[in-house]
Amino acid sequence: MTLAQRPPAQRRIYGNRTLNLRSIRAIGYDMDYTLIHYRVDEWERRAFEHARTRLADLGWPVADLDFDPESVIRGLTIDLELGNLVKPTRFGYVIRAAHGTSFLEFDRLRRDYEATFVDLADPRWVFLNTLFSLSEASLFAQLVELADAGELPDVHGYAGLYQTVRATLDEAHMEGRLKEEILADPDRFVVPDADTVLTLLDQRFAGKRLVLITNAEWQYTNRMMSYAFDQHIPGKDSWRDLFDAVVVSAAKPAFFTTDRPLYRVVDETKGLMQPHLGDLAPGSVFVGGCAPQLEAHLGLSGDQILYVGDHLYSDVSVSKALLRWRTALILRELETEIAAAEAFEPSEEQLIELMDHKSRLEEDLAHARLDQQRVRHGYAPPEGDPATAEEVIAALRDELATLDEQIAPLAIAAGSLRNEAWGPLMRSGNDKSLFARQVERYADVYTSRVSNFLAATPFGYLRADRGSLPHDR
């Protein structure tokens, strides 16, 4: 008899490196798009509209711009030099790009990027690695077209245009009007998941010390966590009772990278704060601070701590690279991506068979051409009958052309899974995407939502799959 029920593929936890949850003594959580998931279309549309209003106040002709959630995905990269959105492979090669809202034809794509690869350390590239980037990418792409038409005043280059977009969206978030809308009608924006609370209760009663580390300010954090959690917590407890420490306005990634002063919220209604030294008293709310202070409070460090977040850089990359914490990345898109791949599986098998057949034909053609070359120059005997070489070559080329007609629609469909414009999040053409490579590098495990840890239990041993190599059978 077994108590374990294997979850569907969309809800599993996938490992890049083996993670023994029994050895984890503390778990830190981000809030937005991690503990609380939002309806992306609603949130990003309102962010887009707030930014559009601010740009209109500057005199920009943006009234007709509209957020299209299908036109962009997480994991794209902005080319500040050419004003393009690009989707690189794991090696940084660009195989798909759009200027404004129009995709580049093959000849222009090759001309622009044949000798270029995307290096995220180069300030030319802006990596869009969070769901908050969708409104940013959509707005930038549409403004590029207006800039090209000479309709935007005081815009000097695509880099300057991007800085205006970035600053405008930051202001929309910082002014709080968007968050006020969410607080006024959370049902419109939040995707509920009651299992998240049970997941955290399991972890807490298993002896894990839970910590909330969010960039959101205290008032917003408290109201959103109360809305999403309190109704699912047994007894008279609140969400606060789940956590050993609560850190708001953490300013990640600076929380992980710099030594910053720590404040304690002394009046939670008014948000009044005072500087804090010493231990982090349970039940208190802290503002700012830095990771070493938290480690000192927990008496833990390194691989004893797991941090769970949705932002590939601010949550996962820096906590892994600088502190050696274990890391889990939340990728909500994984559910639709896996569902699309499962639905496409019969076509994928057909595509694989056709590509295998094409490879064999190409090998035959290569050998036939070699025979033709040897006969022409007389430096070695041919492998086949030289009298039929021309006919063999012609027949093979005809068969390959027919095969390509069968392959093309299947290949196009495979490259459009989940998103017709940009395809899967984790693939770029037949290769892994640059986003997938970053996930491999920095996330020990990744999954679609926090509540997927419920099936794993706090005592699970999450083994990484054996890495595949081109020569593996």
C-alpha positions as CSV (number, residue, x, y, z in Angstrom):
1,M,0.0,0.0,0.0
2,T,1.2,3.5,-0.8
3,L,0.0,6.9,0.4
4,A,1.8,8.8,-2.4
5,Q,-0.1,9.9,-5.5
6,R,2.1,11.2,-8.3
7,P,0.9,14.6,-9.4
8,P,0.3,15.3,-13.1
9,A,3.3,16.6,-15.0
10,Q,2.0,20.2,-14.8
11,R,2.2,20.1,-11.0
12,R,5.5,18.3,-10.5
13,I,8.7,19.7,-9.2
14,Y,11.6,19.5,-11.6
15,G,15.2,19.3,-10.4
16,N,18.4,20.7,-11.9
17,R,20.2,19.6,-8.8
18,T,19.1,17.1,-6.2
19,L,17.4,18.7,-3.2
20,N,16.9,16.9,0.1
21,L,14.0,18.8,1.8
22,R,14.8,17.0,5.1
23,S,18.1,18.9,5.2
24,I,16.4,22.3,4.7
25,R,15.9,24.0,8.0
26,A,14.5,27.3,6.8
27,I,12.5,28.4,3.8
28,G,12.2,31.9,2.6
29,Y,9.3,33.0,0.3
30,D,8.7,35.9,-2.0
31,M,5.0,37.1,-2.1
32,D,3.9,38.5,-5.5
33,Y,3.6,35.7,-8.2
34,T,5.0,33.3,-5.6
35,L,2.8,32.9,-2.5
36,I,0.1,34.9,-4.2
37,H,-0.4,34.5,-7.9
38,Y,-2.2,37.1,-10.0
39,R,-4.3,37.0,-13.1
40,V,-1.4,38.1,-15.4
41,D,-3.7,39.6,-18.1
42,E,-5.5,41.8,-15.5
43,W,-2.4,43.0,-13.6
44,E,-0.2,43.7,-16.6
45,R,-3.1,45.3,-18.6
46,R,-3.7,47.8,-15.7
47,A,0.1,48.4,-15.4
48,F,0.2,49.1,-19.1
49,E,-2.8,51.5,-18.9
50,H,-1.3,53.4,-16.0
51,A,1.9,53.9,-17.9
52,R,0.1,54.9,-21.0
53,T,-1.8,57.6,-19.1
54,R,1.5,59.0,-17.8
55,L,3.0,59.0,-21.3
56,A,-0.1,60.8,-22.6
57,D,0.5,63.5,-20.0
58,L,3.9,64.0,-21.5
59,G,2.2,64.7,-24.9
60,W,3.0,61.3,-26.5
61,P,0.4,60.0,-29.0
62,V,-0.3,56.8,-27.1
63,A,-4.1,56.7,-26.9
64,D,-4.4,53.9,-29.4
65,L,-1.9,51.6,-27.8
66,D,-3.3,48.5,-26.1
67,F,-1.8,45.6,-24.1
68,D,-1.8,42.3,-26.0
69,P,-0.9,39.5,-23.6
70,E,-0.3,37.1,-26.5
71,S,2.3,39.3,-28.2
72,V,5.0,38.9,-25.6
73,I,6.3,36.2,-23.1
74,R,8.6,36.1,-20.2
75,G,12.2,35.3,-21.2
76,L,12.5,37.7,-24.2
77,T,15.4,40.1,-24.4
78,I,15.3,43.7,-25.5
79,D,18.1,44.8,-27.9
80,L,18.6,48.5,-27.0
81,E,20.8,49.0,-30.0
82,L,18.4,48.0,-32.7
83,G,15.1,48.4,-30.8
84,N,14.2,44.7,-31.2
85,L,12.6,42.0,-29.1
86,V,14.6,38.8,-29.5
87,K,14.4,35.3,-28.3
88,P,17.9,33.8,-28.0
89,T,19.0,30.2,-27.6
90,R,20.9,29.0,-24.6
91,F,24.1,30.0,-26.4
92,G,22.9,33.5,-27.1
93,Y,22.1,33.0,-30.8
94,V,19.1,34.9,-32.0
95,I,16.7,32.8,-34.1
96,R,13.6,35.0,-33.8
97,A,13.3,38.7,-33.5
98,A,10.7,41.5,-33.9
99,H,11.1,45.1,-34.5
100,G,8.1,46.9,-33.1
101,T,5.3,44.5,-33.6
102,S,6.6,43.0,-36.8
103,F,8.8,39.9,-36.9
104,L,12.0,40.1,-38.9
105,E,12.2,38.2,-42.2
106,F,15.0,35.6,-42.4
107,D,17.4,37.8,-44.5
108,R,17.1,40.7,-42.1
109,L,17.4,38.5,-39.1
110,R,20.6,37.0,-40.5
111,R,22.0,40.4,-41.4
112,D,21.3,41.9,-38.0
113,Y,22.4,39.0,-35.8
114,E,24.7,36.7,-37.9
115,A,27.8,37.9,-36.0
116,T,26.1,38.7,-32.7
117,F,25.2,36.7,-29.7
118,V,23.3,37.8,-26.6
119,D,25.5,38.3,-23.6
120,L,23.5,39.3,-20.6
121,A,26.5,41.0,-19.1
122,D,26.5,43.5,-22.0
123,P,24.3,46.6,-21.3
124,R,23.0,46.3,-24.8
125,W,20.6,43.6,-23.7
126,V,17.7,43.8,-21.2
127,F,16.6,40.3,-20.0
128,L,12.8,40.2,-19.3
129,N,12.8,37.4,-16.7
130,T,9.6,38.1,-14.7
131,L,5.9,38.3,-15.4
132,F,6.0,42.0,-14.4
133,S,8.0,42.4,-17.7
134,L,5.1,41.7,-20.0
135,S,3.6,45.1,-19.9
136,E,7.1,46.6,-20.3
137,A,7.8,44.5,-23.4
138,S,4.4,45.2,-25.0
139,L,4.7,49.0,-24.4
140,F,8.3,49.2,-25.6
141,A,7.5,47.3,-28.9
142,Q,4.6,49.6,-29.8
143,L,6.5,52.8,-28.9
144,V,9.4,51.7,-31.2
145,E,7.0,52.0,-34.1
146,L,6.0,55.5,-33.0
147,A,9.6,56.4,-32.5
148,D,10.5,55.2,-36.0
149,A,7.8,57.3,-37.4
150,G,9.2,60.4,-35.7
151,E,6.1,60.8,-33.5
152,L,7.8,60.8,-30.1
153,P,9.3,64.1,-28.8
154,D,12.7,64.1,-27.1
155,V,13.5,60.5,-27.7
156,H,17.1,59.8,-28.4
157,G,17.7,56.2,-29.4
158,Y,16.0,53.0,-28.4
159,A,18.0,52.9,-25.1
160,G,16.5,56.2,-24.1
161,L,13.1,55.0,-25.1
162,Y,13.4,52.0,-22.9
163,Q,14.6,54.1,-20.0
164,T,11.4,56.2,-20.3
165,V,9.2,53.0,-20.4
166,R,11.0,51.5,-17.4
167,A,10.7,54.7,-15.4
168,T,7.1,55.2,-16.3
169,L,6.1,51.7,-15.2
170,D,8.1,52.1,-12.0
171,E,6.3,55.3,-11.2
172,A,3.0,53.5,-11.9
173,H,3.8,50.9,-9.3
174,M,5.4,53.2,-6.8
175,E,2.5,55.7,-6.8
176,G,0.3,52.9,-5.5
177,R,-2.8,53.5,-7.7
178,L,-2.4,50.1,-9.3
179,K,-2.1,48.4,-5.9
180,E,-5.1,50.3,-4.6
181,E,-7.2,48.8,-7.4
182,I,-6.0,45.3,-6.5
183,L,-6.8,45.9,-2.8
184,A,-10.2,47.2,-3.7
185,D,-11.1,44.2,-5.8
186,P,-8.7,41.3,-5.1
187,D,-11.1,38.7,-6.6
188,R,-10.5,40.3,-10.0
189,F,-6.7,40.1,-9.8
190,V,-5.8,37.1,-7.6
191,V,-5.8,33.4,-8.5
192,P,-6.8,31.6,-5.3
193,D,-4.9,28.5,-4.2
194,A,-6.1,27.1,-0.8
195,D,-3.4,24.4,-0.8
196,T,-0.6,27.0,-0.4
197,V,-1.6,27.4,3.3
198,L,-1.6,23.7,3.9
199,T,1.8,23.4,2.3
200,L,3.3,26.0,4.6
201,L,1.6,24.4,7.7
202,D,3.1,21.1,6.7
203,Q,6.5,22.7,6.5
204,R,6.2,24.6,9.7
205,F,5.0,21.7,11.8
206,A,7.9,19.6,10.3
207,G,10.3,22.0,12.0
208,K,11.1,24.4,9.1
209,R,11.4,28.0,10.0
210,L,9.5,30.1,7.4
211,V,10.4,33.6,6.4
212,L,8.6,36.1,4.1
213,I,10.9,38.3,2.2
214,T,9.1,40.7,-0.2
215,N,9.7,43.9,-2.0
216,A,6.1,45.0,-1.3
217,E,5.5,47.5,1.4
218,W,3.9,46.5,4.7
219,Q,0.3,47.8,4.2
220,Y,-0.1,46.0,0.9
221,T,1.6,42.8,2.1
222,N,-0.6,42.6,5.2
223,R,-3.9,43.1,3.4
224,M,-3.0,40.8,0.5
225,M,-1.7,38.0,2.7
226,S,-4.7,38.3,5.0
227,Y,-7.0,38.1,2.0
228,A,-5.3,35.1,0.4
229,F,-4.3,33.1,3.6
230,D,-6.4,33.9,6.7
231,Q,-9.6,32.2,5.5
232,H,-7.7,28.9,5.1
233,I,-5.8,28.9,8.4
234,P,-7.5,26.7,11.1
235,G,-8.5,28.3,14.4
236,K,-7.9,31.9,15.2
237,D,-4.4,32.1,13.7
238,S,-3.6,34.5,11.0
239,W,-1.0,34.4,8.2
240,R,1.5,36.1,10.6
241,D,1.6,32.9,12.7
242,L,3.1,30.9,9.8
243,F,6.3,32.9,9.6
244,D,9.3,33.2,11.9
245,A,10.2,36.5,10.4
246,V,8.5,38.9,8.0
247,V,10.7,41.3,6.0
248,V,8.9,43.9,3.7
249,S,10.3,46.6,1.4
250,A,13.3,44.3,1.1
251,A,14.5,45.9,-2.1
252,K,15.7,42.6,-3.6
253,P,18.3,42.0,-5.1
254,A,19.9,44.6,-2.8
255,F,18.7,42.6,0.2
256,F,21.1,39.8,-0.9
257,T,24.0,41.9,-2.2
258,T,24.5,44.9,0.2
259,D,24.6,45.7,3.9
260,R,21.5,47.7,4.5
261,P,20.0,49.1,7.8
262,L,17.1,47.3,9.3
263,Y,13.9,48.9,10.7
264,R,11.1,47.4,12.8
265,V,7.5,48.5,12.2
266,V,6.4,49.8,15.6
267,D,2.9,51.0,14.5
268,E,1.5,48.6,12.0
269,T,-1.6,50.7,11.3
270,K,0.4,53.9,10.4
271,G,3.5,52.1,9.2
272,L,5.8,53.9,11.7
273,M,9.3,52.4,12.0
274,Q,12.4,52.6,14.2
275,P,15.9,51.4,13.6
276,H,16.5,47.9,14.9
277,L,19.5,46.1,16.2
278,G,19.8,42.6,17.5
279,D,17.6,39.6,17.0
280,L,14.4,39.6,14.9
281,A,11.7,39.0,17.4
282,P,9.0,36.5,16.1
283,G,5.8,38.3,15.3
284,S,7.5,41.5,14.4
285,V,7.6,43.1,11.0
286,F,10.9,44.4,9.6
287,V,11.7,46.7,6.8
288,G,14.8,46.6,4.6
289,G,17.8,44.9,6.2
290,C,20.0,42.3,4.5
291,A,20.5,38.5,4.2
292,P,23.4,38.2,6.7
293,Q,21.1,39.7,9.4
294,L,18.5,37.1,8.6
295,E,21.1,34.3,8.7
296,A,22.3,35.5,12.1
297,H,18.7,35.5,13.4
298,L,18.1,32.0,12.1
299,G,21.5,30.7,13.1
300,L,21.6,29.1,9.6
301,S,23.4,29.8,6.3
302,G,24.2,28.4,2.9
303,D,22.5,25.1,1.9
304,Q,20.4,25.0,5.1
305,I,18.1,27.7,3.6
306,L,15.8,27.3,0.6
307,Y,14.5,30.5,-1.1
308,V,11.4,30.3,-3.3
309,G,10.6,33.1,-5.7
310,D,9.5,33.9,-9.2
311,H,12.2,36.4,-10.3
312,L,15.1,34.6,-11.9
313,Y,17.6,37.3,-11.0
314,S,16.3,39.2,-7.8
315,D,15.1,36.0,-6.1
316,V,17.1,33.1,-7.4
317,S,20.3,34.1,-9.1
318,V,21.8,36.3,-6.4
319,S,20.7,34.2,-3.4
320,K,22.4,31.2,-5.1
321,A,25.5,32.9,-6.4
322,L,26.3,35.0,-3.3
323,L,24.9,33.1,-0.4
324,R,24.8,29.5,-1.7
325,W,21.2,29.2,-0.5
326,R,19.2,26.4,-2.2
327,T,16.7,27.9,-4.7
328,A,13.3,27.1,-6.2
329,L,11.9,29.1,-9.1
330,I,8.1,29.5,-9.6
331,L,7.1,29.4,-13.2
332,R,3.4,29.5,-13.6
333,E,3.6,29.2,-17.4
334,L,5.0,25.7,-16.9
335,E,1.5,24.4,-16.6
336,T,0.2,25.6,-19.9
337,E,3.6,24.8,-21.5
338,I,3.5,21.2,-20.4
339,A,-0.2,20.9,-21.4
340,A,0.5,22.2,-24.8
341,A,3.4,19.8,-25.2
342,E,1.3,16.8,-24.1
343,A,-1.4,17.7,-26.6
344,F,1.2,18.0,-29.4
345,E,2.8,14.7,-28.5
346,P,1.4,12.7,-31.5
347,S,2.5,15.3,-33.9
348,E,5.9,15.5,-32.1
349,E,6.4,11.8,-32.6
350,Q,5.5,12.2,-36.3
351,L,8.0,15.1,-36.6
352,I,10.7,13.1,-35.0
353,E,10.2,10.2,-37.5
354,L,10.2,12.6,-40.4
355,M,13.4,14.3,-39.2
356,D,15.1,11.0,-38.7
357,H,14.1,10.0,-42.3
358,K,15.4,13.4,-43.5
359,S,18.7,12.8,-41.8
360,R,19.2,9.4,-43.5
361,L,18.3,10.9,-46.9
362,E,20.8,13.8,-46.3
363,E,23.5,11.2,-45.4
364,D,22.7,9.3,-48.7
365,L,22.8,12.6,-50.6
366,A,26.2,13.6,-49.1
367,H,27.7,10.2,-50.1
368,A,26.2,10.5,-53.6
369,R,27.8,13.9,-54.0
370,L,31.1,12.6,-52.7
371,D,31.0,9.8,-55.4
372,Q,30.3,12.5,-58.0
373,Q,33.3,14.5,-56.8
374,R,35.7,11.5,-56.7
375,V,34.7,10.5,-60.3
376,R,35.1,14.1,-61.5
377,H,38.6,14.5,-60.0
378,G,39.8,10.9,-60.2
379,Y,41.6,10.9,-56.9
380,A,39.7,7.9,-55.4
381,P,37.2,5.2,-56.4
382,P,33.5,6.0,-55.7
383,E,31.5,4.1,-53.2
384,G,28.6,3.5,-55.6
385,D,27.9,3.2,-59.2
386,P,29.2,6.3,-61.0
387,A,26.8,5.8,-63.9
388,T,23.8,6.4,-61.7
389,A,25.2,9.1,-59.5
390,E,23.3,12.0,-61.2
391,E,20.0,10.1,-61.1
392,V,20.5,9.2,-57.4
393,I,21.2,12.8,-56.5
394,A,18.2,14.1,-58.4
395,A,15.9,11.5,-56.8
396,L,17.2,12.2,-53.3
397,R,16.7,15.9,-53.7
398,D,13.1,15.4,-54.9
399,E,12.4,13.1,-52.0
400,L,13.9,15.7,-49.6
401,A,11.8,18.5,-51.1
402,T,8.6,16.4,-50.6
403,L,9.7,15.6,-47.0
404,D,10.3,19.2,-46.2
405,E,6.7,20.0,-47.3
406,Q,5.5,17.5,-44.6
407,I,7.9,18.7,-42.0
408,A,7.3,22.5,-42.3
409,P,3.8,22.7,-40.8
410,L,4.8,20.4,-38.0
411,A,7.9,22.4,-37.2
412,I,6.0,25.6,-37.3
413,A,3.4,24.2,-34.9
414,A,6.2,22.9,-32.6
415,G,7.7,26.4,-32.5
416,S,4.4,28.0,-31.6
417,L,3.4,25.9,-28.7
418,R,1.8,27.9,-25.8
419,N,2.4,31.2,-27.6
420,E,1.8,31.6,-31.3
421,A,4.2,34.5,-31.6
422,W,7.1,33.4,-29.6
423,G,6.6,29.7,-28.8
424,P,7.5,27.9,-25.6
425,L,9.2,29.6,-22.7
426,M,11.9,27.0,-22.3
427,R,12.8,26.4,-25.9
428,S,14.1,28.5,-28.8
429,G,13.7,26.6,-32.0
430,N,15.1,23.1,-31.5
431,D,17.4,24.3,-28.7
432,K,16.8,25.4,-25.1
433,S,16.1,29.0,-24.7
434,L,18.4,31.4,-22.9
435,F,15.8,31.6,-20.2
436,A,15.9,27.9,-19.8
437,R,19.7,28.0,-19.5
438,Q,19.5,30.6,-16.7
439,V,16.9,28.4,-14.9
440,E,19.3,25.5,-15.2
441,R,22.2,27.5,-13.8
442,Y,20.5,29.2,-10.8
443,A,17.4,27.3,-9.8
444,D,18.0,24.0,-8.0
445,V,14.4,23.1,-8.7
446,Y,11.5,24.7,-10.5
447,T,7.8,24.3,-10.5
448,S,4.6,26.0,-11.4
449,R,3.3,27.0,-7.9
450,V,4.2,26.8,-4.2
451,S,1.5,24.3,-3.4
452,N,3.2,21.7,-5.6
453,F,5.5,21.2,-2.6
454,L,2.4,19.7,-0.8
455,A,2.8,16.4,-2.7
456,A,6.6,16.5,-2.2
457,T,6.1,16.8,1.6
458,P,8.7,18.5,3.9
459,F,10.5,15.2,3.9
460,G,10.9,14.6,0.2
461,Y,14.0,13.9,-1.7
462,L,13.8,15.7,-5.0
463,R,16.2,14.0,-7.4
464,A,17.5,15.7,-10.5
465,D,17.1,13.8,-13.7
466,R,20.3,12.4,-15.3
467,G,21.6,15.1,-17.6
468,S,21.3,14.3,-21.3
469,L,24.2,14.6,-23.8
470,P,24.0,14.5,-27.6
471,H,25.6,11.1,-27.6
472,D,23.2,9.5,-25.1
473,R,21.0,6.8,-26.5
